[in-house]
Amino acid sequence: MDFRLSEEQEKFRQEVRDFLEDELRQGLWEPSCDAWIMGHDPEFTKRVAKKGWIGLTWPKEYGGQGRSFVDRLILTEEMLRYGAPAACHWFADRQIGGAIVHYGTEEQKKELLPMILRGEAYVGLGMSEPDAGSDLASLKTRAVEDGDYYVIDGQKTWTSGGSHMNWISLVARTDPDAPKHRGISEFFFETSLPGVTAVPIVDITGGVHFNEVFFENVRIPKKCLIGEKNRGFYQVLNQLDYERSGMERLMANYPLFEALIQYTKETKRNGKPLSEEPVIRAKLAQLQIGLEIGRLHMYRVATVMDGGRAPNWESSMSKAYGTAFEQHLASTAIEILGLYGQLSPQSKWVPVRGMAYHSYLSSKGYSLQAGTSEILKNILALRKLELPTQ
């Protein structure tokens, strides 16, 4: 099998690299881990938008470029490789714009997609609730019809990007009497509306990218409904296939990997660089092999998407593998750096700019976000291997 990309795709990869290298030369930002979810830089997003790199796969009639999912994966891979601050547009580009393309009305497509393409919509994901995380169908947030409006009351938690969002993609119960999977609808509206309150959740690293969001008598026009009423749960399941397939589940901490390699080249023990020690070399080689396997998983998913099929079990498999790799990377970094690797970024003694500290503490949640590894393995067992449920 030939795994090589086309000449045009290789040129595109180089174009993205040249753009990011130029950004670094200008000192516009510094590479960091988890920048796809924590690096909120509106100006960077605007510059990416001017390159036409938001909505890359969307149809041309809606302002996209109609390019392949492999092309988009090349773009996201390089963004992650360089640790670029892409959080402002990540969710809108990755799944919400695509949901509007697939399920939205013509009016919604004409109004909302150009705003996303311009890099003006910083979208939060209003899915999980305190008692409805992995079991999203148990959500309790209500959306009740009132004339030309829906009135929303409830609470979301772990809302990614909630502190920076000006729009939210929300799933809420619109039919309390229907079976729990069939009474949910999807909405998209501005967070400046009265009654919306976002409360940051400070994580173990001291960073903020999750939030609790409260909705108290929030009135939204009916045109904010995306897709069919009471079919939102199934729409979100489709979006999660695309979310779980992303390269961010493998390479969010790539700047740490690159810095770790450089550290072993520059740091000496007994007069020799750490990179020459057989144990260290073996650990780094194992990481490189694991990364390449993960990349092949991701490109396989993109190929499935280009074939017109939702990557259900493929994305579950790639996400489960990717998060396990990132946890392994974090643990290996701490092993190589030793006690200094556990220092916070504020310490003057911290190596690799404290990325090992951030990665190790964050990694414990990687196998929970966007579907636990246990659920992903069940999806693979049932939908690919067709194993019995009992």
C-alpha positions as CSV (number, residue, x, y, z in Angstrom):
1,M,0.0,0.0,0.0
2,D,1.3,3.5,-0.9
3,F,1.0,5.8,2.1
4,R,2.5,8.8,0.3
5,L,0.5,12.0,-0.1
6,S,0.0,13.7,-3.4
7,E,2.4,16.4,-4.6
8,E,-0.4,19.0,-4.1
9,Q,-0.9,17.8,-0.5
10,E,2.8,18.0,0.2
11,K,2.9,21.5,-1.1
12,F,-0.1,22.4,1.1
13,R,1.8,21.0,4.2
14,Q,4.8,23.1,3.3
15,E,2.6,26.2,2.9
16,V,1.1,25.6,6.4
17,R,4.6,25.1,7.9
18,D,5.9,28.3,6.2
19,F,3.0,30.3,7.6
20,L,3.6,28.9,11.1
21,E,7.4,29.4,10.9
22,D,6.8,33.0,9.9
23,E,4.5,33.5,12.9
24,L,7.2,32.2,15.2
25,R,9.9,34.3,13.7
26,Q,7.7,37.4,14.4
27,G,7.3,36.2,18.0
28,L,3.5,36.4,17.7
29,W,3.1,33.3,20.0
30,E,5.1,30.6,21.7
31,P,4.4,26.8,21.1
32,S,2.5,25.2,23.9
33,C,0.8,21.9,24.8
34,D,-3.0,21.7,24.5
35,A,-2.9,25.0,22.5
36,W,-5.9,23.7,20.4
37,I,-8.1,24.0,23.5
38,M,-6.3,26.5,25.7
39,G,-4.5,28.8,23.3
40,H,-7.2,31.5,22.8
41,D,-5.7,34.1,20.3
42,P,-8.4,35.9,18.3
43,E,-5.8,37.6,16.1
44,F,-4.2,34.3,15.2
45,T,-7.6,33.0,14.3
46,K,-8.3,36.0,12.1
47,R,-5.0,35.4,10.2
48,V,-5.9,31.7,9.7
49,A,-9.3,32.8,8.4
50,K,-7.6,35.1,5.9
51,K,-5.7,32.1,4.6
52,G,-9.0,30.3,3.9
53,W,-8.1,27.5,6.4
54,I,-11.3,27.6,8.3
55,G,-14.1,25.4,6.8
56,L,-11.6,23.8,4.5
57,T,-13.9,20.8,3.7
58,W,-17.1,22.7,3.5
59,P,-18.8,23.1,0.1
60,K,-17.6,26.1,-2.0
61,E,-21.2,27.4,-2.3
62,Y,-21.1,28.1,1.4
63,G,-17.7,29.7,1.4
64,G,-15.6,26.6,2.1
65,Q,-12.9,25.2,-0.2
66,G,-14.5,21.8,-0.8
67,R,-11.2,20.1,0.0
68,S,-10.6,16.6,1.3
69,F,-10.6,15.5,5.0
70,V,-7.0,14.4,4.4
71,D,-6.2,18.0,3.5
72,R,-7.8,19.2,6.7
73,L,-5.9,16.6,8.7
74,I,-2.6,17.9,7.2
75,L,-3.6,21.4,8.4
76,T,-4.5,20.3,11.9
77,E,-1.5,18.1,12.2
78,E,0.8,21.0,11.5
79,M,-1.1,23.3,13.9
80,L,-0.6,20.8,16.6
81,R,3.0,20.1,15.7
82,Y,3.8,23.8,16.2
83,G,1.6,24.2,19.2
84,A,-0.3,27.0,17.6
85,P,-3.0,28.9,19.6
86,A,-6.0,27.8,17.5
87,A,-8.6,27.4,20.3
88,C,-10.8,30.3,19.2
89,H,-11.9,28.6,16.0
90,W,-11.2,25.0,16.7
91,F,-14.7,23.8,17.7
92,A,-16.5,25.9,15.2
93,D,-14.3,24.6,12.4
94,R,-14.0,21.0,13.6
95,Q,-17.7,20.1,14.1
96,I,-20.2,22.9,14.6
97,G,-19.8,24.4,11.1
98,G,-20.1,20.9,9.6
99,A,-23.3,20.3,11.6
100,I,-24.8,23.5,10.2
101,V,-23.8,22.4,6.7
102,H,-25.5,19.0,7.2
103,Y,-28.5,19.9,9.3
104,G,-29.0,23.7,9.0
105,T,-31.5,25.6,7.0
106,E,-30.4,27.7,4.1
107,E,-31.0,30.8,6.2
108,Q,-28.7,29.4,8.9
109,K,-26.0,28.5,6.4
110,K,-26.0,32.0,4.9
111,E,-26.0,33.7,8.3
112,L,-23.8,31.5,10.5
113,L,-21.2,29.9,8.2
114,P,-19.7,33.2,6.9
115,M,-19.2,34.3,10.5
116,I,-17.3,31.1,11.3
117,L,-15.3,31.4,8.2
118,R,-14.2,34.9,9.2
119,G,-13.0,33.6,12.5
120,E,-15.6,35.6,14.5
121,A,-17.5,32.7,16.3
122,Y,-15.7,31.4,19.4
123,V,-17.9,28.4,20.1
124,G,-18.3,26.5,23.4
125,L,-19.7,23.0,23.5
126,G,-22.8,22.8,25.8
127,M,-23.2,19.0,26.1
128,S,-22.2,17.4,29.5
129,E,-24.1,18.1,32.7
130,P,-23.4,17.3,36.3
131,D,-25.4,14.0,36.1
132,A,-25.1,13.5,32.4
133,G,-21.5,13.0,31.2
134,S,-20.9,9.8,29.3
135,D,-24.6,9.2,29.4
136,L,-25.5,12.3,27.5
137,A,-29.1,11.2,26.9
138,S,-29.8,11.7,30.6
139,L,-29.4,15.5,30.3
140,K,-32.0,17.6,32.1
141,T,-31.5,21.1,30.6
142,R,-34.9,22.1,29.2
143,A,-35.9,24.0,26.1
144,V,-39.6,24.8,26.2
145,E,-41.5,26.4,23.3
146,D,-43.1,29.8,24.0
147,G,-44.6,31.3,20.9
148,D,-41.7,32.2,18.5
149,Y,-39.1,31.3,21.1
150,Y,-37.6,28.5,23.1
151,V,-37.0,29.2,26.8
152,I,-33.9,27.4,28.2
153,D,-33.3,26.5,31.8
154,G,-30.5,24.2,33.2
155,Q,-26.8,23.8,33.6
156,K,-23.9,22.5,31.6
157,T,-20.5,21.5,32.9
158,W,-17.1,20.8,31.4
159,T,-18.0,23.3,28.6
160,S,-14.8,23.7,26.6
161,G,-14.0,27.3,25.8
162,G,-16.8,28.6,27.9
163,S,-14.8,31.6,29.3
164,H,-14.0,32.9,25.8
165,M,-17.1,31.8,23.8
166,N,-19.5,34.2,22.2
167,W,-21.6,31.4,20.8
168,I,-22.6,28.1,22.2
169,S,-23.7,24.8,20.7
170,L,-26.3,23.4,23.1
171,V,-28.3,20.2,23.4
172,A,-31.4,20.4,25.5
173,R,-34.5,18.3,26.2
174,T,-37.5,19.5,24.1
175,D,-39.8,16.5,24.9
176,P,-39.7,15.3,28.5
177,D,-42.2,12.5,27.7
178,A,-40.3,10.9,24.9
179,P,-37.7,8.2,25.4
180,K,-34.6,9.9,26.6
181,H,-32.7,9.5,23.3
182,R,-35.5,10.9,21.3
183,G,-36.5,14.1,23.1
184,I,-33.4,16.1,22.7
185,S,-32.7,19.0,20.3
186,E,-29.7,21.0,19.2
187,F,-29.4,24.7,19.3
188,F,-26.8,27.4,18.4
189,F,-27.1,30.9,19.8
190,E,-25.1,33.8,21.2
191,T,-24.0,33.7,24.8
192,S,-24.6,37.5,25.2
193,L,-28.3,36.7,25.7
194,P,-29.7,37.5,29.2
195,G,-29.6,34.6,31.6
196,V,-26.4,32.9,30.3
197,T,-23.6,32.7,33.0
198,A,-20.3,31.0,32.5
199,V,-18.2,30.1,35.6
200,P,-14.6,29.0,34.9
201,I,-13.4,25.6,36.3
202,V,-9.7,25.8,37.3
203,D,-8.1,22.5,36.6
204,I,-5.2,20.8,38.4
205,T,-2.6,22.6,36.3
206,G,-4.0,26.0,37.2
207,G,-5.4,26.5,33.7
208,V,-8.9,27.2,32.6
209,H,-10.5,25.6,29.6
210,F,-13.6,24.0,31.2
211,N,-16.5,25.9,32.5
212,E,-19.9,25.5,34.1
213,V,-22.6,27.4,32.2
214,F,-25.9,28.2,33.7
215,F,-29.1,29.0,31.8
216,E,-31.9,30.9,33.6
217,N,-35.0,31.7,31.5
218,V,-32.9,32.2,28.4
219,R,-35.1,33.1,25.5
220,I,-33.8,32.2,22.0
221,P,-35.6,32.5,18.7
222,K,-36.8,29.3,17.1
223,K,-34.5,29.8,14.2
224,C,-31.7,28.8,16.6
225,L,-32.8,25.2,16.4
226,I,-30.3,23.2,14.3
227,G,-31.8,20.3,12.4
228,E,-34.9,18.4,13.4
229,K,-36.6,18.9,16.7
230,N,-36.1,15.9,19.0
231,R,-33.4,14.5,16.8
232,G,-30.5,16.4,18.4
233,F,-29.0,13.4,20.2
234,Y,-28.5,11.5,16.9
235,Q,-27.0,14.6,15.3
236,V,-24.5,15.0,18.1
237,L,-23.5,11.3,17.9
238,N,-22.5,12.0,14.3
239,Q,-20.6,15.1,15.3
240,L,-18.7,13.1,18.0
241,D,-17.5,10.7,15.3
242,Y,-15.7,13.6,13.7
243,E,-14.6,15.1,17.1
244,R,-13.0,11.8,18.2
245,S,-11.1,11.4,14.9
246,G,-9.1,14.6,15.3
247,M,-5.3,14.7,15.5
248,E,-5.6,16.6,18.7
249,R,-6.3,13.3,20.5
250,L,-2.7,12.3,19.5
251,M,-0.5,15.4,19.1
252,A,-1.8,17.9,21.5
253,N,1.4,17.6,23.5
254,Y,3.8,17.3,20.5
255,P,5.7,20.4,21.6
256,L,6.7,18.5,24.7
257,F,7.9,15.5,22.6
258,E,10.0,17.8,20.4
259,A,11.4,19.6,23.5
260,L,12.2,16.3,25.2
261,I,14.3,15.2,22.3
262,Q,16.2,18.4,22.3
263,Y,16.7,18.2,26.0
264,T,18.3,14.8,25.8
265,K,20.7,16.1,23.1
266,E,21.8,19.1,25.2
267,T,21.8,17.6,28.7
268,K,24.8,15.5,29.6
269,R,25.4,12.8,32.2
270,N,28.9,11.6,32.9
271,G,30.1,13.7,30.1
272,K,27.8,12.2,27.5
273,P,24.4,13.5,26.1
274,L,21.4,11.7,27.5
275,S,20.4,10.9,23.9
276,E,23.4,8.5,23.8
277,E,22.2,6.4,26.7
278,P,20.6,3.1,25.4
279,V,17.6,3.3,27.9
280,I,16.8,6.9,26.9
281,R,17.2,6.2,23.2
282,A,14.8,3.2,23.5
283,K,12.2,5.3,25.3
284,L,12.3,8.0,22.6
285,A,12.2,5.4,19.8
286,Q,9.2,3.8,21.4
287,L,7.5,7.2,21.5
288,Q,8.3,7.9,17.8
289,I,6.9,4.5,16.8
290,G,3.8,5.0,18.8
291,L,3.3,8.5,17.3
292,E,3.6,7.1,13.7
293,I,1.1,4.3,14.4
294,G,-1.3,6.9,15.8
295,R,-0.9,9.1,12.7
296,L,-1.8,6.2,10.5
297,H,-4.9,5.7,12.6
298,M,-5.9,9.3,12.1
299,Y,-5.2,9.3,8.3
300,R,-7.3,6.1,8.0
301,V,-10.2,7.9,9.6
302,A,-9.8,10.9,7.2
303,T,-9.7,8.5,4.3
304,V,-13.0,6.9,5.5
305,M,-14.6,10.4,5.7
306,D,-13.4,11.2,2.2
307,G,-15.2,8.0,1.1
308,G,-18.4,9.5,2.3
309,R,-18.9,7.3,5.4
310,A,-19.0,8.5,9.1
311,P,-16.0,7.0,10.9
312,N,-17.8,5.5,13.8
313,W,-15.7,2.6,15.1
314,E,-12.6,3.9,13.3
315,S,-12.7,7.2,15.2
316,S,-13.4,5.4,18.5
317,M,-10.3,3.3,17.9
318,S,-8.1,6.2,16.9
319,K,-9.2,8.3,19.9
320,A,-8.7,5.5,22.4
321,Y,-5.2,4.9,21.0
322,G,-4.3,8.6,20.8
323,T,-5.1,9.4,24.4
324,A,-3.2,6.3,25.6
325,F,-0.2,7.5,23.6
326,E,-0.4,11.0,25.1
327,Q,-0.6,9.5,28.6
328,H,2.5,7.4,27.8
329,L,4.3,10.5,26.5
330,A,3.6,12.4,29.7
331,S,4.8,9.6,31.9
332,T,7.9,9.1,29.8
333,A,8.7,12.8,29.9
334,I,8.6,12.7,33.7
335,E,10.8,9.6,33.8
336,I,13.5,11.2,31.6
337,L,13.4,14.6,33.3
338,G,13.3,13.2,36.8
339,L,12.2,15.3,39.8
340,Y,12.9,18.6,37.9
341,G,10.1,17.6,35.4
342,Q,7.6,17.8,38.2
343,L,8.3,21.5,38.8
344,S,5.6,24.0,37.8
345,P,6.3,26.4,34.9
346,Q,6.8,29.2,37.4
347,S,10.0,27.6,38.8
348,K,13.3,28.9,37.6
349,W,14.6,25.4,37.6
350,V,11.9,23.9,35.4
351,P,13.1,22.2,32.2
352,V,11.2,22.3,28.8
353,R,9.2,25.4,30.0
354,G,7.1,23.3,32.3
355,M,5.4,21.4,29.6
356,A,6.0,18.0,31.3
357,Y,4.2,19.3,34.4
358,H,1.2,20.4,32.4
359,S,1.1,17.3,30.2
360,Y,1.4,14.8,33.1
361,L,-1.3,16.5,35.2
362,S,-3.6,17.0,32.2
363,S,-3.1,13.5,30.9
364,K,-5.2,11.9,33.6
365,G,-8.3,13.4,32.0
366,Y,-7.4,12.6,28.3
367,S,-9.1,9.2,28.5
368,L,-12.3,10.8,29.9
369,Q,-12.8,13.7,27.5
370,A,-15.0,13.2,24.4
371,G,-16.0,9.7,25.5
372,T,-14.2,7.5,28.0
373,S,-11.8,4.8,26.7
374,E,-14.2,2.2,28.1
375,I,-17.0,3.5,26.0
376,L,-14.9,3.7,22.9
377,K,-13.7,0.1,23.3
378,N,-17.3,-0.9,23.7
379,I,-18.2,0.8,20.4
380,L,-15.3,-1.0,18.7
381,A,-16.4,-4.3,20.2
382,L,-20.0,-3.9,19.2
383,R,-19.9,-2.1,15.9
384,K,-16.7,-3.6,14.3
385,L,-16.0,-6.9,16.0
386,E,-19.8,-7.6,16.5
387,L,-19.2,-9.2,19.9
388,P,-22.3,-10.2,21.9
389,T,-23.6,-7.7,24.5
390,Q,-24.0,-10.5,27.1
